[in-house]
Amino acid sequence: MPAISFQNVTKTYSGARGAVHALDDVSFDIQPGEFFGLLGPNGAGKTTLISILAGLTRASSGHVAVLGHDVVSDYAAARLSLGIVPQELVFDPFFTVREALRIQSGYFGVRSDPRANDAWIDELLAHLGLSDKAESNMRQLSGGMKRRVLVAQALVHRPPVIVLDEPTAGVDVELRQTLWQFIARLNKEGHTVLLTTHYLEEAEALCGRLAMLKQGRVVALDRTSALLAGRASTMLRFKMDTALPASLAAQSRVTGRVMQVKAHDAREVEAILATLHAAGCRPEDLEIGRADLEDVFLEIMKDAPALKVAA
Amino acid sequence: MSASFGLLAGTRPLLYKEVLRFWKVAFQTVAAPVLTAVLYLLIFGHVLENHVKVFETVGYTSFLIPGLVMMSVLQNAFANSSSSLIQSKINGNLVFLLVTPLSHWAWFLAYVGASIVRGLVVGAGVLLVTMWFAPLHLVQPLWVLFFSFAGAAVMGALGLVAGLWAEKFDQIGAFQNFIVMPMTFLSGVFYSIGSLPPFWQGVSHANPFFYIIDGFRAGFFGVSDVSPWLSLAVVSASMLAVCALCLHLLRIGYKIRH
């Protein structure tokens, strides 16, 4: 039985210019114990899909289930199995960190006495570096600390399926490392993890399998290693202060001074260098490596057909 | 609903959270309304004590006290559920509740329960402070208990409906200032509707708040504008109607699930 199952999920909103398909016939399963990545540009439908999974939004058609429990007809069992870290940095300003966690665990029926779950709450606080903030009011915490509390709130009822909706957006390196170590440990212990992120290096490092969404449609679904092997080619990377010649620009990715140009073999590398030399460019820190997930992602997004807006 | 998670599971933590929420700001949610009610009593009682006689055996200040108590109960019960829900919606932290397995019954009982608690705490506070200003006796305590509990429940549920419907604080303010406040003031808090012209008496009889306050007052004085049994029937019917609407809106996730 899949940990999460999306079957023919469609979501249509009425817009000023007609119906907008936020999701269009999305189907895939995530198996128990997987670390699964859901990728896509802004507006691709990732958060809508997760909102349907969490019960925040209702699908126009299709079925979503968590461990075999339909998220609409058997919502209580589905939500008991789910821990969701929302994308927005939200908090309840009336409570301390410990109070917020005790209350949240109570909602999931973790003992009628909210103090009974304190051992697990203490463990969560320790793993997320929040032990010294347990009695602090939520308003007193920094943005990064609030993000950690969001993670703790999602895990406080020990859900077998964890959903992280861009959990590292705008947070510092320390939190990212703390968070990923903890989530990786939970995954090794058998928890299923569904992650959406714009940090593709994180997805490449953590996720065994990936789905990519574009305009509400699944445009890629495979193991991370297979996606990298199937699509990627060699990349010539270098730094340069001047612009690339026009003939190279179309097959390149430019991030500030860093240029990455696709090159399938040694002859193409030679040709690129010759073009640069002819144009008077002076590349520095040259290196040749395999394309990463970001290269694959950009290539897939470029190739996938766009969805028309229905009238 | 899952067999392992009951219909009412999780109600207690949510009730605890809602009570803790208002208790943490008790200066604003309890002390301030008590002070407001005392000021009403001091001003109106001082000005009108020797000029207005509502019931033969009851002085005006004594008459005023149960009205002010019930007005405080109603307004604070409404404020509790409506403000809690709209704050959670606007701050975005309602998501913590939306992702839980809580049923619409659990939401309803917890929010309305906390409203009842706040309404009764404020009402008791007003009574404790104002009872020293004029003679007051509990003639029929069961009426007092029923109408205070039912009044708080009606307003707690109405506050929940307003909180679900509203999308900004302004709309809750409008609901409070243009519906709740006029209906409360025009329900006989400060006067007996017997003193009104026939037209306004008729209008008052269409106001459910009138029956809540009149029935509550009957518990103190044994006299009232209408029979307490009629008030009981009207208040019970109003409570059922508002609670049914509230439960329906919660069940369909009105304006909280998209």
Boltz contact constraints between the chains, C-beta under 6 A:
constraints:
  - contact:
      token1: [A, 54]
      token2: [B, 99]
      max_distance: 6.0
  - contact:
      token1: [A, 56]
      token2: [B, 98]
      max_distance: 6.0
  - contact:
      token1: [A, 57]
      token2: [B, 258]
      max_distance: 6.0
  - contact:
      token1: [A, 76]
      token2: [B, 1]
      max_distance: 6.0
  - contact:
      token1: [A, 76]
      token2: [B, 2]
      max_distance: 6.0
  - contact:
      token1: [A, 76]
      token2: [B, 5]
      max_distance: 6.0
  - contact:
      token1: [A, 76]
      token2: [B, 101]
      max_distance: 6.0
  - contact:
      token1: [A, 77]
      token2: [B, 2]
      max_distance: 6.0
  - contact:
      token1: [A, 79]
      token2: [B, 101]
      max_distance: 6.0
  - contact:
      token1: [A, 80]
      token2: [B, 101]
      max_distance: 6.0
  - contact:
      token1: [A, 84]
      token2: [B, 99]
      max_distance: 6.0
  - contact:
      token1: [A, 86]
      token2: [B, 95]
      max_distance: 6.0
  - contact:
      token1: [A, 88]
      token2: [B, 92]
      max_distance: 6.0
  - contact:
      token1: [A, 90]
      token2: [B, 92]
      max_distance: 6.0
  - contact:
      token1: [A, 90]
      token2: [B, 93]
      max_distance: 6.0
  - contact:
      token1: [A, 92]
      token2: [B, 93]
      max_distance: 6.0
  - contact:
      token1: [A, 94]
      token2: [B, 21]
      max_distance: 6.0
  - contact:
      token1: [A, 94]
      token2: [B, 24]
      max_distance: 6.0
  - contact:
      token1: [A, 103]
      token2: [B, 13]
      max_distance: 6.0
  - contact:
      token1: [A, 103]
      token2: [B, 17]
      max_distance: 6.0
  - contact:
      token1: [A, 106]
      token2: [B, 13]
      max_distance: 6.0
  - contact:
      token1: [A, 107]
      token2: [B, 10]
      max_distance: 6.0
  - contact:
      token1: [A, 107]
      token2: [B, 13]
      max_distance: 6.0
  - contact:
      token1: [A, 107]
      token2: [B, 100]
      max_distance: 6.0
  - contact:
      token1: [A, 107]
      token2: [B, 102]
      max_distance: 6.0
  - contact:
      token1: [A, 109]
      token2: [B, 5]
      max_distance: 6.0
  - contact:
      token1: [A, 109]
      token2: [B, 9]
      max_distance: 6.0
  - contact:
      token1: [A, 109]
      token2: [B, 10]
      max_distance: 6.0
  - contact:
      token1: [A, 114]
      token2: [B, 13]
      max_distance: 6.0
